[in-house]
Amino acid sequence: MSTTEFDFDIDLRESEKLSNLSDKLEFFKKRLHEYERNRAGQTVINPMLPFEPYHKKVSLEIAYIKKNIDEKTAPIGNAEKIWWKGTGRQLGYLIEELERHKLIEINGEINKVIKEHFLDQKRNPFSDSIKQNRNGSAINSNNKPKGSEKIDELVSSTKSQLDE
């Protein structure tokens, strides 16, 4: 991509190829720097006309990425959020089972605990829809989420070790 071509939509598509938020942030910072260097070398009659939309969009994207990075790394007490690699249903089921077997104690509603302490598979905070997701269609005939057998084994094994 030429350093004199500044199309926000093209840059946005390019940034989607990057999986890490920090890499996306650096990409947009670099593009903004290139844009500002390019603009400084040009004679512009009205400096706000052709350049302002690009600068504004990139600046907003940088702020958005920084906010996402801050939210994802914000400490809870002295700890960061836990990245859960399973489904929301599996996480809810695990927490319910741990609580049912008195391996943990939850003060409050499980969905609130999930939202406050866990990130989903894509490293995003769980949304308000976690409750309906936990009651959705990916459950087996026992009203347990798919993959619950492994969770049951883990809880049972932990419980038996603590009972020894």
Phi, psi and omega in degrees: 000131179292143179287348178267355178263116183235090179239113184300320181297321177294316178299320180297317178296320178298319182292334180294341178285345180267129184271338185265131180299323179296322177294319177297318179299313180297321178301310182290325176297318180296316179297320179295319178297315178299318179299313181294321176296317180296317181294323181296332181274359183253150173267118183239127179293308177245101186296347183269342189289281190285342188261331188302315181302317179297310181302316181295314181297316180293319178298319177295321179295319177299314179298319179297315180295317178300319179298316179296320178297316179298317180294322184283338181249006180297128180289147173251107190065245177249014185237153174273165177294152181269131178275109180268123185266354176269195180274164176299322179298316180295319179296314178301318180295316179301313181296318178300317181292318177299320179290318181299323179272009177060034176270338173221161175236128181254127175258094181124193185273139185301318182298325178293319178299315180299312181297325184279333190241354186229151170251148180282186183304331181264014180065029176256151175298143176297143183269179178296342183277007182302323181297311180291328176296325181290340180253018187279202191276345184275054176238153181269187186294344179269012185061032177244153178291156175301139182087007183293338180301318179294321179295316179301317178298316180298313181296316180297316180296316179297315180299314182294325177294322180285333180283344182290000000 
